[in-house]
Amino acid sequence: MEWQGEASVMTQRKHGENAVILTVLTRDLGILSGLVPGGASAKRAAMLQPGNRVSLRWRARTDDQLGGFAVEPARARSGLMANGVALAGVNAVTALLVYALPERDPHTALTDATERLLDLMDEGRLWAEAYLHWEMRLLDELGFGLDLASCAVTGSREGLAYVSPRSGRAVSAAAAGEWAPKLLPLPAMMGGQGNGGLADALRLTGYFLETRLAETHAGKPLPAARARLVARLSGQDASGS
């Protein structure tokens, strides 16, 4: 078994005295892990930081073997370490991907969206809303996507105000009736009427990440890195910055 190409670093963990087990996100194979001899050295530490692009050759004797990487630098995203919010962002993205995706199961649309998001973070541009859409893409790729285009009851695209916690579909204020207290509010920035900014939108995606991905799919809590990022972004939203 052999693969060669570029990928973005997700995580690394030390293995033995000098090696690391490196996990990357590839467009062709999805999440892929392999052993990097000498990867724990100070010389290679900067190259193997989460978010960096690397050029890889992966080899394994059999399909179910961990395999090994030969790694060379491709493109450093040094801006990801420039401030605390960007660092929290890359930590959340990489942790959620490794948590949610099985090994060697490609999701090309999600991979492309991840690369665009990491580039925005690296360039120091506004990326908080792009992160929200990335979480929605993650839910969609795993079969838990939200349908916020029209009311689940009437089919109307007007007056959308809630989301069903069971189906993930939007519901209009008129159709909600006495069921409104049992529904989730649909923030304005996600197409709902009334108010609701980034913090409210992340609360909504967080509900489905918890109840669908964590409880139903993974069977374990979401990575703490996601909560740390949400706290950062929600603080910015509240301050208006």
Secondary structure, 3 states (H helix, E strand, C coil): CEEEEEEEEEEEEEECCCEEEEEEEECCCEEEEEEECCCCCHHHHCCCCCCCEEEEEEECCCCCCCCEEEEEEEECCHHHHCCHHHHHHHHHHHHHHHHHCCECCCCHHHHHHHHHHHHHHHHCCCCHHHHHHHHHHHHHHCCCCCECCCCCCCCCCCCEEEECCCCCEEEEHHHHHHHHHHCEECCHHHCCCCCCCHHHHHHHHHHHHHHHHHHHHHCCCCCHHHHHHHHHHHHHHHHCC
